[in-house]
């Protein structure tokens, strides 16, 4: 595939003062150094595959439990399971590279040596995540990849194209990382393949630090922003949430299995009906709960959950407490 090029301009800040100015941030940097892991050394790549060939629990296949699922034979169910997994992991591979590129920009533009040091560790973390997920796709799923969804491309087009560090941090650490953490948790719990479970749990060790950066770096920026700047940050967060929560549907795996366009529409309708009934599999319920709880808590803590944006977030299905 041809590389995707994004025009951007960042102003590099060269720090000459290396004293500790933000102790909490320097502490996060120390934890990042301590907790580095190596995908070549620390992952048991020789772990046997499940006997039935499934990678995730069937409950994470959108069509599971519906009439179309009942029509599938065992062989097609296993193949769809593997292809849906490959689609999800492809989305995450692109996301991890986008995060790596965004953090490499943040090293240039964040103020203070403490912030720069931590962002340098996150560049390494995201490179490792990109590597280990791609390696899993090659090792377990024959190198199967699916295209980058348009809304994911749109999200990183904005994050990578903007030159302001605090907007990049809102989009990446506050929104995209929240989504990724909930997804990795769900996949770790639902993994049928113990190797995938280990990969997800390793990645989760790093992701909590990444979210921590935003929670340490953003409150003072938001508190000191003008009314116009605050509105821009609120809208940026809502735009990022909208791109993250809408438009992700694995249409390509269903086409690969020979589903007609009418049948794919039936799968979409079935998924909406299940969601409306709150009849998700337990794994999906945990994903929704974890993602929304973290997103709401983080927005509120840094001061971006205001009355002005509450209706827009509620329309996206983000569950907001009455007192938030």
MODELLER restraints for C-alpha pairs under 7 A, 6 or more apart:
rsr = mdl.restraints
at = mdl.atoms
rsr.add(forms.Gaussian(group=physical.xy_distance, feature=features.Distance(at['CA:6:A'], at['CA:157:A']), mean=6.67, stdev=0.5))
rsr.add(forms.Gaussian(group=physical.xy_distance, feature=features.Distance(at['CA:6:A'], at['CA:161:A']), mean=6.58, stdev=0.5))
rsr.add(forms.Gaussian(group=physical.xy_distance, feature=features.Distance(at['CA:7:A'], at['CA:161:A']), mean=6.16, stdev=0.5))
rsr.add(forms.Gaussian(group=physical.xy_distance, feature=features.Distance(at['CA:8:A'], at['CA:160:A']), mean=6.77, stdev=0.5))
rsr.add(forms.Gaussian(group=physical.xy_distance, feature=features.Distance(at['CA:8:A'], at['CA:161:A']), mean=4.56, stdev=0.5))
rsr.add(forms.Gaussian(group=physical.xy_distance, feature=features.Distance(at['CA:8:A'], at['CA:162:A']), mean=6.62, stdev=0.5))
rsr.add(forms.Gaussian(group=physical.xy_distance, feature=features.Distance(at['CA:8:A'], at['CA:163:A']), mean=6.99, stdev=0.5))
rsr.add(forms.Gaussian(group=physical.xy_distance, feature=features.Distance(at['CA:9:A'], at['CA:163:A']), mean=5.83, stdev=0.5))
rsr.add(forms.Gaussian(group=physical.xy_distance, feature=features.Distance(at['CA:10:A'], at['CA:109:A']), mean=6.77, stdev=0.5))
rsr.add(forms.Gaussian(group=physical.xy_distance, feature=features.Distance(at['CA:10:A'], at['CA:163:A']), mean=4.84, stdev=0.5))
rsr.add(forms.Gaussian(group=physical.xy_distance, feature=features.Distance(at['CA:11:A'], at['CA:109:A']), mean=6.03, stdev=0.5))
rsr.add(forms.Gaussian(group=physical.xy_distance, feature=features.Distance(at['CA:12:A'], at['CA:108:A']), mean=4.62, stdev=0.5))
rsr.add(forms.Gaussian(group=physical.xy_distance, feature=features.Distance(at['CA:12:A'], at['CA:109:A']), mean=5.11, stdev=0.5))
rsr.add(forms.Gaussian(group=physical.xy_distance, feature=features.Distance(at['CA:13:A'], at['CA:108:A']), mean=5.89, stdev=0.5))
rsr.add(forms.Gaussian(group=physical.xy_distance, feature=features.Distance(at['CA:13:A'], at['CA:109:A']), mean=5.54, stdev=0.5))
rsr.add(forms.Gaussian(group=physical.xy_distance, feature=features.Distance(at['CA:13:A'], at['CA:111:A']), mean=6.89, stdev=0.5))
rsr.add(forms.Gaussian(group=physical.xy_distance, feature=features.Distance(at['CA:15:A'], at['CA:112:A']), mean=6.51, stdev=0.5))
rsr.add(forms.Gaussian(group=physical.xy_distance, feature=features.Distance(at['CA:15:A'], at['CA:113:A']), mean=6.31, stdev=0.5))
rsr.add(forms.Gaussian(group=physical.xy_distance, feature=features.Distance(at['CA:18:A'], at['CA:113:A']), mean=5.64, stdev=0.5))
rsr.add(forms.Gaussian(group=physical.xy_distance, feature=features.Distance(at['CA:20:A'], at['CA:26:A']), mean=6.94, stdev=0.5))
rsr.add(forms.Gaussian(group=physical.xy_distance, feature=features.Distance(at['CA:20:A'], at['CA:114:A']), mean=6.56, stdev=0.5))
rsr.add(forms.Gaussian(group=physical.xy_distance, feature=features.Distance(at['CA:21:A'], at['CA:114:A']), mean=6.93, stdev=0.5))
rsr.add(forms.Gaussian(group=physical.xy_distance, feature=features.Distance(at['CA:22:A'], at['CA:114:A']), mean=6.28, stdev=0.5))
rsr.add(forms.Gaussian(group=physical.xy_distance, feature=features.Distance(at['CA:25:A'], at['CA:114:A']), mean=5.90, stdev=0.5))
rsr.add(forms.Gaussian(group=physical.xy_distance, feature=features.Distance(at['CA:25:A'], at['CA:115:A']), mean=6.46, stdev=0.5))
rsr.add(forms.Gaussian(group=physical.xy_distance, feature=features.Distance(at['CA:26:A'], at['CA:114:A']), mean=5.33, stdev=0.5))
rsr.add(forms.Gaussian(group=physical.xy_distance, feature=features.Distance(at['CA:28:A'], at['CA:118:A']), mean=6.92, stdev=0.5))
rsr.add(forms.Gaussian(group=physical.xy_distance, feature=features.Distance(at['CA:28:A'], at['CA:209:A']), mean=6.84, stdev=0.5))
rsr.add(forms.Gaussian(group=physical.xy_distance, feature=features.Distance(at['CA:29:A'], at['CA:117:A']), mean=6.56, stdev=0.5))
rsr.add(forms.Gaussian(group=physical.xy_distance, feature=features.Distance(at['CA:29:A'], at['CA:118:A']), mean=4.71, stdev=0.5))
rsr.add(forms.Gaussian(group=physical.xy_distance, feature=features.Distance(at['CA:32:A'], at['CA:121:A']), mean=6.43, stdev=0.5))
rsr.add(forms.Gaussian(group=physical.xy_distance, feature=features.Distance(at['CA:39:A'], at['CA:128:A']), mean=6.96, stdev=0.5))
rsr.add(forms.Gaussian(group=physical.xy_distance, feature=features.Distance(at['CA:39:A'], at['CA:132:A']), mean=5.91, stdev=0.5))
rsr.add(forms.Gaussian(group=physical.xy_distance, feature=features.Distance(at['CA:47:A'], at['CA:195:A']), mean=6.17, stdev=0.5))
rsr.add(forms.Gaussian(group=physical.xy_distance, feature=features.Distance(at['CA:49:A'], at['CA:193:A']), mean=6.26, stdev=0.5))
rsr.add(forms.Gaussian(group=physical.xy_distance, feature=features.Distance(at['CA:50:A'], at['CA:192:A']), mean=6.96, stdev=0.5))
rsr.add(forms.Gaussian(group=physical.xy_distance, feature=features.Distance(at['CA:50:A'], at['CA:193:A']), mean=5.86, stdev=0.5))
rsr.add(forms.Gaussian(group=physical.xy_distance, feature=features.Distance(at['CA:53:A'], at['CA:78:A']), mean=6.39, stdev=0.5))
rsr.add(forms.Gaussian(group=physical.xy_distance, feature=features.Distance(at['CA:54:A'], at['CA:78:A']), mean=5.64, stdev=0.5))
rsr.add(forms.Gaussian(group=physical.xy_distance, feature=features.Distance(at['CA:54:A'], at['CA:81:A']), mean=6.16, stdev=0.5))
rsr.add(forms.Gaussian(group=physical.xy_distance, feature=features.Distance(at['CA:54:A'], at['CA:82:A']), mean=6.31, stdev=0.5))
rsr.add(forms.Gaussian(group=physical.xy_distance, feature=features.Distance(at['CA:54:A'], at['CA:192:A']), mean=6.27, stdev=0.5))
rsr.add(forms.Gaussian(group=physical.xy_distance, feature=features.Distance(at['CA:55:A'], at['CA:81:A']), mean=6.76, stdev=0.5))
rsr.add(forms.Gaussian(group=physical.xy_distance, feature=features.Distance(at['CA:55:A'], at['CA:82:A']), mean=5.99, stdev=0.5))
rsr.add(forms.Gaussian(group=physical.xy_distance, feature=features.Distance(at['CA:55:A'], at['CA:85:A']), mean=6.90, stdev=0.5))
rsr.add(forms.Gaussian(group=physical.xy_distance, feature=features.Distance(at['CA:55:A'], at['CA:191:A']), mean=6.17, stdev=0.5))
rsr.add(forms.Gaussian(group=physical.xy_distance, feature=features.Distance(at['CA:55:A'], at['CA:192:A']), mean=4.94, stdev=0.5))
rsr.add(forms.Gaussian(group=physical.xy_distance, feature=features.Distance(at['CA:55:A'], at['CA:193:A']), mean=4.99, stdev=0.5))
rsr.add(forms.Gaussian(group=physical.xy_distance, feature=features.Distance(at['CA:56:A'], at['CA:81:A']), mean=6.78, stdev=0.5))
rsr.add(forms.Gaussian(group=physical.xy_distance, feature=features.Distance(at['CA:56:A'], at['CA:85:A']), mean=6.89, stdev=0.5))
rsr.add(forms.Gaussian(group=physical.xy_distance, feature=features.Distance(at['CA:56:A'], at['CA:190:A']), mean=5.67, stdev=0.5))
rsr.add(forms.Gaussian(group=physical.xy_distance, feature=features.Distance(at['CA:56:A'], at['CA:191:A']), mean=4.44, stdev=0.5))
rsr.add(forms.Gaussian(group=physical.xy_distance, feature=features.Distance(at['CA:56:A'], at['CA:192:A']), mean=4.66, stdev=0.5))
rsr.add(forms.Gaussian(group=physical.xy_distance, feature=features.Distance(at['CA:56:A'], at['CA:193:A']), mean=6.76, stdev=0.5))
rsr.add(forms.Gaussian(group=physical.xy_distance, feature=features.Distance(at['CA:57:A'], at['CA:190:A']), mean=5.36, stdev=0.5))
rsr.add(forms.Gaussian(group=physical.xy_distance, feature=features.Distance(at['CA:57:A'], at['CA:191:A']), mean=6.20, stdev=0.5))
rsr.add(forms.Gaussian(group=physical.xy_distance, feature=features.Distance(at['CA:57:A'], at['CA:192:A']), mean=5.75, stdev=0.5))
rsr.add(forms.Gaussian(group=physical.xy_distance, feature=features.Distance(at['CA:58:A'], at['CA:64:A']), mean=6.49, stdev=0.5))
rsr.add(forms.Gaussian(group=physical.xy_distance, feature=features.Distance(at['CA:58:A'], at['CA:81:A']), mean=6.48, stdev=0.5))
rsr.add(forms.Gaussian(group=physical.xy_distance, feature=features.Distance(at['CA:59:A'], at['CA:281:A']), mean=6.02, stdev=0.5))
rsr.add(forms.Gaussian(group=physical.xy_distance, feature=features.Distance(at['CA:61:A'], at['CA:81:A']), mean=6.44, stdev=0.5))
rsr.add(forms.Gaussian(group=physical.xy_distance, feature=features.Distance(at['CA:61:A'], at['CA:84:A']), mean=6.79, stdev=0.5))
rsr.add(forms.Gaussian(group=physical.xy_distance, feature=features.Distance(at['CA:62:A'], at['CA:267:A']), mean=6.87, stdev=0.5))
rsr.add(forms.Gaussian(group=physical.xy_distance, feature=features.Distance(at['CA:62:A'], at['CA:271:A']), mean=6.00, stdev=0.5))
rsr.add(forms.Gaussian(group=physical.xy_distance, feature=features.Distance(at['CA:63:A'], at['CA:69:A']), mean=5.71, stdev=0.5))
rsr.add(forms.Gaussian(group=physical.xy_distance, feature=features.Distance(at['CA:63:A'], at['CA:267:A']), mean=5.63, stdev=0.5))
rsr.add(forms.Gaussian(group=physical.xy_distance, feature=features.Distance(at['CA:80:A'], at['CA:253:A']), mean=6.72, stdev=0.5))
rsr.add(forms.Gaussian(group=physical.xy_distance, feature=features.Distance(at['CA:80:A'], at['CA:257:A']), mean=6.94, stdev=0.5))
rsr.add(forms.Gaussian(group=physical.xy_distance, feature=features.Distance(at['CA:83:A'], at['CA:253:A']), mean=5.52, stdev=0.5))
rsr.add(forms.Gaussian(group=physical.xy_distance, feature=features.Distance(at['CA:84:A'], at['CA:250:A']), mean=6.70, stdev=0.5))
rsr.add(forms.Gaussian(group=physical.xy_distance, feature=features.Distance(at['CA:84:A'], at['CA:253:A']), mean=6.04, stdev=0.5))
rsr.add(forms.Gaussian(group=physical.xy_distance, feature=features.Distance(at['CA:86:A'], at['CA:137:A']), mean=6.81, stdev=0.5))
rsr.add(forms.Gaussian(group=physical.xy_distance, feature=features.Distance(at['CA:86:A'], at['CA:141:A']), mean=6.99, stdev=0.5))
rsr.add(forms.Gaussian(group=physical.xy_distance, feature=features.Distance(at['CA:86:A'], at['CA:144:A']), mean=6.31, stdev=0.5))
rsr.add(forms.Gaussian(group=physical.xy_distance, feature=features.Distance(at['CA:86:A'], at['CA:145:A']), mean=6.33, stdev=0.5))
rsr.add(forms.Gaussian(group=physical.xy_distance, feature=features.Distance(at['CA:87:A'], at['CA:145:A']), mean=6.71, stdev=0.5))
rsr.add(forms.Gaussian(group=physical.xy_distance, feature=features.Distance(at['CA:87:A'], at['CA:146:A']), mean=5.57, stdev=0.5))
rsr.add(forms.Gaussian(group=physical.xy_distance, feature=features.Distance(at['CA:87:A'], at['CA:250:A']), mean=6.46, stdev=0.5))
rsr.add(forms.Gaussian(group=physical.xy_distance, feature=features.Distance(at['CA:89:A'], at['CA:133:A']), mean=6.78, stdev=0.5))
rsr.add(forms.Gaussian(group=physical.xy_distance, feature=features.Distance(at['CA:90:A'], at['CA:145:A']), mean=5.72, stdev=0.5))
rsr.add(forms.Gaussian(group=physical.xy_distance, feature=features.Distance(at['CA:90:A'], at['CA:146:A']), mean=5.89, stdev=0.5))
rsr.add(forms.Gaussian(group=physical.xy_distance, feature=features.Distance(at['CA:91:A'], at['CA:148:A']), mean=6.22, stdev=0.5))
rsr.add(forms.Gaussian(group=physical.xy_distance, feature=features.Distance(at['CA:93:A'], at['CA:130:A']), mean=5.34, stdev=0.5))
rsr.add(forms.Gaussian(group=physical.xy_distance, feature=features.Distance(at['CA:93:A'], at['CA:133:A']), mean=6.15, stdev=0.5))
rsr.add(forms.Gaussian(group=physical.xy_distance, feature=features.Distance(at['CA:93:A'], at['CA:134:A']), mean=6.55, stdev=0.5))
rsr.add(forms.Gaussian(group=physical.xy_distance, feature=features.Distance(at['CA:94:A'], at['CA:148:A']), mean=6.82, stdev=0.5))
rsr.add(forms.Gaussian(group=physical.xy_distance, feature=features.Distance(at['CA:96:A'], at['CA:126:A']), mean=5.48, stdev=0.5))
rsr.add(forms.Gaussian(group=physical.xy_distance, feature=features.Distance(at['CA:96:A'], at['CA:129:A']), mean=6.28, stdev=0.5))
rsr.add(forms.Gaussian(group=physical.xy_distance, feature=features.Distance(at['CA:96:A'], at['CA:130:A']), mean=5.30, stdev=0.5))
rsr.add(forms.Gaussian(group=physical.xy_distance, feature=features.Distance(at['CA:97:A'], at['CA:126:A']), mean=6.67, stdev=0.5))
rsr.add(forms.Gaussian(group=physical.xy_distance, feature=features.Distance(at['CA:97:A'], at['CA:127:A']), mean=6.81, stdev=0.5))
rsr.add(forms.Gaussian(group=physical.xy_distance, feature=features.Distance(at['CA:97:A'], at['CA:130:A']), mean=5.92, stdev=0.5))
rsr.add(forms.Gaussian(group=physical.xy_distance, feature=features.Distance(at['CA:98:A'], at['CA:156:A']), mean=6.34, stdev=0.5))
rsr.add(forms.Gaussian(group=physical.xy_distance, feature=features.Distance(at['CA:99:A'], at['CA:126:A']), mean=6.33, stdev=0.5))
rsr.add(forms.Gaussian(group=physical.xy_distance, feature=features.Distance(at['CA:99:A'], at['CA:172:A']), mean=6.87, stdev=0.5))
rsr.add(forms.Gaussian(group=physical.xy_distance, feature=features.Distance(at['CA:100:A'], at['CA:123:A']), mean=4.96, stdev=0.5))
rsr.add(forms.Gaussian(group=physical.xy_distance, feature=features.Distance(at['CA:100:A'], at['CA:126:A']), mean=4.94, stdev=0.5))
rsr.add(forms.Gaussian(group=physical.xy_distance, feature=features.Distance(at['CA:100:A'], at['CA:127:A']), mean=6.03, stdev=0.5))
rsr.add(forms.Gaussian(group=physical.xy_distance, feature=features.Distance(at['CA:102:A'], at['CA:160:A']), mean=5.74, stdev=0.5))
rsr.add(forms.Gaussian(group=physical.xy_distance, feature=features.Distance(at['CA:103:A'], at['CA:119:A']), mean=5.96, stdev=0.5))
rsr.add(forms.Gaussian(group=physical.xy_distance, feature=features.Distance(at['CA:103:A'], at['CA:122:A']), mean=6.60, stdev=0.5))
rsr.add(forms.Gaussian(group=physical.xy_distance, feature=features.Distance(at['CA:103:A'], at['CA:123:A']), mean=5.54, stdev=0.5))
rsr.add(forms.Gaussian(group=physical.xy_distance, feature=features.Distance(at['CA:104:A'], at['CA:123:A']), mean=5.92, stdev=0.5))
rsr.add(forms.Gaussian(group=physical.xy_distance, feature=features.Distance(at['CA:106:A'], at['CA:119:A']), mean=6.59, stdev=0.5))
rsr.add(forms.Gaussian(group=physical.xy_distance, feature=features.Distance(at['CA:106:A'], at['CA:165:A']), mean=6.12, stdev=0.5))
rsr.add(forms.Gaussian(group=physical.xy_distance, feature=features.Distance(at['CA:107:A'], at['CA:116:A']), mean=4.89, stdev=0.5))
rsr.add(forms.Gaussian(group=physical.xy_distance, feature=features.Distance(at['CA:107:A'], at['CA:119:A']), mean=5.53, stdev=0.5))
rsr.add(forms.Gaussian(group=physical.xy_distance, feature=features.Distance(at['CA:107:A'], at['CA:120:A']), mean=6.11, stdev=0.5))
rsr.add(forms.Gaussian(group=physical.xy_distance, feature=features.Distance(at['CA:109:A'], at['CA:165:A']), mean=6.12, stdev=0.5))
rsr.add(forms.Gaussian(group=physical.xy_distance, feature=features.Distance(at['CA:110:A'], at['CA:116:A']), mean=6.26, stdev=0.5))
rsr.add(forms.Gaussian(group=physical.xy_distance, feature=features.Distance(at['CA:110:A'], at['CA:165:A']), mean=5.91, stdev=0.5))
rsr.add(forms.Gaussian(group=physical.xy_distance, feature=features.Distance(at['CA:122:A'], at['CA:210:A']), mean=7.00, stdev=0.5))
rsr.add(forms.Gaussian(group=physical.xy_distance, feature=features.Distance(at['CA:125:A'], at['CA:206:A']), mean=6.86, stdev=0.5))
rsr.add(forms.Gaussian(group=physical.xy_distance, feature=features.Distance(at['CA:129:A'], at['CA:203:A']), mean=6.47, stdev=0.5))
rsr.add(forms.Gaussian(group=physical.xy_distance, feature=features.Distance(at['CA:137:A'], at['CA:143:A']), mean=5.09, stdev=0.5))
rsr.add(forms.Gaussian(group=physical.xy_distance, feature=features.Distance(at['CA:137:A'], at['CA:144:A']), mean=6.42, stdev=0.5))
rsr.add(forms.Gaussian(group=physical.xy_distance, feature=features.Distance(at['CA:149:A'], at['CA:248:A']), mean=6.93, stdev=0.5))
rsr.add(forms.Gaussian(group=physical.xy_distance, feature=features.Distance(at['CA:151:A'], at['CA:243:A']), mean=5.34, stdev=0.5))
rsr.add(forms.Gaussian(group=physical.xy_distance, feature=features.Distance(at['CA:151:A'], at['CA:247:A']), mean=6.30, stdev=0.5))
rsr.add(forms.Gaussian(group=physical.xy_distance, feature=features.Distance(at['CA:152:A'], at['CA:243:A']), mean=6.82, stdev=0.5))
rsr.add(forms.Gaussian(group=physical.xy_distance, feature=features.Distance(at['CA:155:A'], at['CA:240:A']), mean=6.25, stdev=0.5))
rsr.add(forms.Gaussian(group=physical.xy_distance, feature=features.Distance(at['CA:155:A'], at['CA:243:A']), mean=6.17, stdev=0.5))
rsr.add(forms.Gaussian(group=physical.xy_distance, feature=features.Distance(at['CA:159:A'], at['CA:168:A']), mean=5.17, stdev=0.5))
rsr.add(forms.Gaussian(group=physical.xy_distance, feature=features.Distance(at['CA:159:A'], at['CA:171:A']), mean=6.31, stdev=0.5))
rsr.add(forms.Gaussian(group=physical.xy_distance, feature=features.Distance(at['CA:166:A'], at['CA:218:A']), mean=6.80, stdev=0.5))
rsr.add(forms.Gaussian(group=physical.xy_distance, feature=features.Distance(at['CA:167:A'], at['CA:233:A']), mean=6.67, stdev=0.5))
rsr.add(forms.Gaussian(group=physical.xy_distance, feature=features.Distance(at['CA:169:A'], at['CA:214:A']), mean=6.11, stdev=0.5))
rsr.add(forms.Gaussian(group=physical.xy_distance, feature=features.Distance(at['CA:170:A'], at['CA:237:A']), mean=6.29, stdev=0.5))
rsr.add(forms.Gaussian(group=physical.xy_distance, feature=features.Distance(at['CA:171:A'], at['CA:237:A']), mean=6.19, stdev=0.5))
rsr.add(forms.Gaussian(group=physical.xy_distance, feature=features.Distance(at['CA:171:A'], at['CA:240:A']), mean=5.77, stdev=0.5))
rsr.add(forms.Gaussian(group=physical.xy_distance, feature=features.Distance(at['CA:173:A'], at['CA:210:A']), mean=6.26, stdev=0.5))
rsr.add(forms.Gaussian(group=physical.xy_distance, feature=features.Distance(at['CA:173:A'], at['CA:211:A']), mean=5.10, stdev=0.5))
rsr.add(forms.Gaussian(group=physical.xy_distance, feature=features.Distance(at['CA:173:A'], at['CA:214:A']), mean=5.64, stdev=0.5))
rsr.add(forms.Gaussian(group=physical.xy_distance, feature=features.Distance(at['CA:174:A'], at['CA:211:A']), mean=6.40, stdev=0.5))
rsr.add(forms.Gaussian(group=physical.xy_distance, feature=features.Distance(at['CA:174:A'], at['CA:214:A']), mean=6.41, stdev=0.5))
rsr.add(forms.Gaussian(group=physical.xy_distance, feature=features.Distance(at['CA:174:A'], at['CA:298:A']), mean=6.92, stdev=0.5))
rsr.add(forms.Gaussian(group=physical.xy_distance, feature=features.Distance(at['CA:175:A'], at['CA:240:A']), mean=6.58, stdev=0.5))
rsr.add(forms.Gaussian(group=physical.xy_distance, feature=features.Distance(at['CA:175:A'], at['CA:241:A']), mean=6.13, stdev=0.5))
rsr.add(forms.Gaussian(group=physical.xy_distance, feature=features.Distance(at['CA:175:A'], at['CA:295:A']), mean=6.93, stdev=0.5))
rsr.add(forms.Gaussian(group=physical.xy_distance, feature=features.Distance(at['CA:176:A'], at['CA:244:A']), mean=6.96, stdev=0.5))
rsr.add(forms.Gaussian(group=physical.xy_distance, feature=features.Distance(at['CA:177:A'], at['CA:211:A']), mean=6.48, stdev=0.5))
rsr.add(forms.Gaussian(group=physical.xy_distance, feature=features.Distance(at['CA:178:A'], at['CA:291:A']), mean=6.08, stdev=0.5))
rsr.add(forms.Gaussian(group=physical.xy_distance, feature=features.Distance(at['CA:178:A'], at['CA:294:A']), mean=6.67, stdev=0.5))
rsr.add(forms.Gaussian(group=physical.xy_distance, feature=features.Distance(at['CA:178:A'], at['CA:295:A']), mean=6.38, stdev=0.5))
rsr.add(forms.Gaussian(group=physical.xy_distance, feature=features.Distance(at['CA:179:A'], at['CA:291:A']), mean=5.92, stdev=0.5))
rsr.add(forms.Gaussian(group=physical.xy_distance, feature=features.Distance(at['CA:181:A'], at['CA:204:A']), mean=6.56, stdev=0.5))
rsr.add(forms.Gaussian(group=physical.xy_distance, feature=features.Distance(at['CA:181:A'], at['CA:207:A']), mean=6.46, stdev=0.5))
rsr.add(forms.Gaussian(group=physical.xy_distance, feature=features.Distance(at['CA:182:A'], at['CA:287:A']), mean=5.23, stdev=0.5))
rsr.add(forms.Gaussian(group=physical.xy_distance, feature=features.Distance(at['CA:182:A'], at['CA:290:A']), mean=5.78, stdev=0.5))
rsr.add(forms.Gaussian(group=physical.xy_distance, feature=features.Distance(at['CA:182:A'], at['CA:291:A']), mean=5.23, stdev=0.5))
rsr.add(forms.Gaussian(group=physical.xy_distance, feature=features.Distance(at['CA:183:A'], at['CA:287:A']), mean=6.34, stdev=0.5))
rsr.add(forms.Gaussian(group=physical.xy_distance, feature=features.Distance(at['CA:184:A'], at['CA:200:A']), mean=5.53, stdev=0.5))
rsr.add(forms.Gaussian(group=physical.xy_distance, feature=features.Distance(at['CA:184:A'], at['CA:204:A']), mean=6.82, stdev=0.5))
rsr.add(forms.Gaussian(group=physical.xy_distance, feature=features.Distance(at['CA:186:A'], at['CA:283:A']), mean=5.64, stdev=0.5))
rsr.add(forms.Gaussian(group=physical.xy_distance, feature=features.Distance(at['CA:186:A'], at['CA:284:A']), mean=6.96, stdev=0.5))
rsr.add(forms.Gaussian(group=physical.xy_distance, feature=features.Distance(at['CA:186:A'], at['CA:286:A']), mean=6.93, stdev=0.5))
rsr.add(forms.Gaussian(group=physical.xy_distance, feature=features.Distance(at['CA:186:A'], at['CA:287:A']), mean=5.65, stdev=0.5))
rsr.add(forms.Gaussian(group=physical.xy_distance, feature=features.Distance(at['CA:187:A'], at['CA:200:A']), mean=6.97, stdev=0.5))
rsr.add(forms.Gaussian(group=physical.xy_distance, feature=features.Distance(at['CA:188:A'], at['CA:197:A']), mean=4.53, stdev=0.5))
rsr.add(forms.Gaussian(group=physical.xy_distance, feature=features.Distance(at['CA:188:A'], at['CA:200:A']), mean=5.47, stdev=0.5))
rsr.add(forms.Gaussian(group=physical.xy_distance, feature=features.Distance(at['CA:188:A'], at['CA:201:A']), mean=6.33, stdev=0.5))
rsr.add(forms.Gaussian(group=physical.xy_distance, feature=features.Distance(at['CA:189:A'], at['CA:283:A']), mean=6.97, stdev=0.5))
rsr.add(forms.Gaussian(group=physical.xy_distance, feature=features.Distance(at['CA:190:A'], at['CA:283:A']), mean=6.43, stdev=0.5))
rsr.add(forms.Gaussian(group=physical.xy_distance, feature=features.Distance(at['CA:191:A'], at['CA:197:A']), mean=5.43, stdev=0.5))
rsr.add(forms.Gaussian(group=physical.xy_distance, feature=features.Distance(at['CA:215:A'], at['CA:302:A']), mean=6.89, stdev=0.5))
rsr.add(forms.Gaussian(group=physical.xy_distance, feature=features.Distance(at['CA:218:A'], at['CA:302:A']), mean=6.38, stdev=0.5))
rsr.add(forms.Gaussian(group=physical.xy_distance, feature=features.Distance(at['CA:219:A'], at['CA:302:A']), mean=4.58, stdev=0.5))
rsr.add(forms.Gaussian(group=physical.xy_distance, feature=features.Distance(at['CA:219:A'], at['CA:303:A']), mean=6.97, stdev=0.5))
rsr.add(forms.Gaussian(group=physical.xy_distance, feature=features.Distance(at['CA:222:A'], at['CA:230:A']), mean=6.59, stdev=0.5))
rsr.add(forms.Gaussian(group=physical.xy_distance, feature=features.Distance(at['CA:222:A'], at['CA:302:A']), mean=6.78, stdev=0.5))
rsr.add(forms.Gaussian(group=physical.xy_distance, feature=features.Distance(at['CA:222:A'], at['CA:303:A']), mean=6.57, stdev=0.5))
rsr.add(forms.Gaussian(group=physical.xy_distance, feature=features.Distance(at['CA:234:A'], at['CA:304:A']), mean=5.64, stdev=0.5))
rsr.add(forms.Gaussian(group=physical.xy_distance, feature=features.Distance(at['CA:238:A'], at['CA:313:A']), mean=6.88, stdev=0.5))
rsr.add(forms.Gaussian(group=physical.xy_distance, feature=features.Distance(at['CA:242:A'], at['CA:316:A']), mean=6.83, stdev=0.5))
rsr.add(forms.Gaussian(group=physical.xy_distance, feature=features.Distance(at['CA:254:A'], at['CA:264:A']), mean=6.93, stdev=0.5))
rsr.add(forms.Gaussian(group=physical.xy_distance, feature=features.Distance(at['CA:274:A'], at['CA:280:A']), mean=6.28, stdev=0.5))
rsr.add(forms.Gaussian(group=physical.xy_distance, feature=features.Distance(at['CA:292:A'], at['CA:318:A']), mean=5.93, stdev=0.5))
rsr.add(forms.Gaussian(group=physical.xy_distance, feature=features.Distance(at['CA:292:A'], at['CA:319:A']), mean=6.39, stdev=0.5))
rsr.add(forms.Gaussian(group=physical.xy_distance, feature=features.Distance(at['CA:296:A'], at['CA:320:A']), mean=6.71, stdev=0.5))
rsr.add(forms.Gaussian(group=physical.xy_distance, feature=features.Distance(at['CA:299:A'], at['CA:305:A']), mean=5.20, stdev=0.5))
rsr.add(forms.Gaussian(group=physical.xy_distance, feature=features.Distance(at['CA:300:A'], at['CA:324:A']), mean=6.70, stdev=0.5))
rsr.add(forms.Gaussian(group=physical.xy_distance, feature=features.Distance(at['CA:314:A'], at['CA:320:A']), mean=6.87, stdev=0.5))
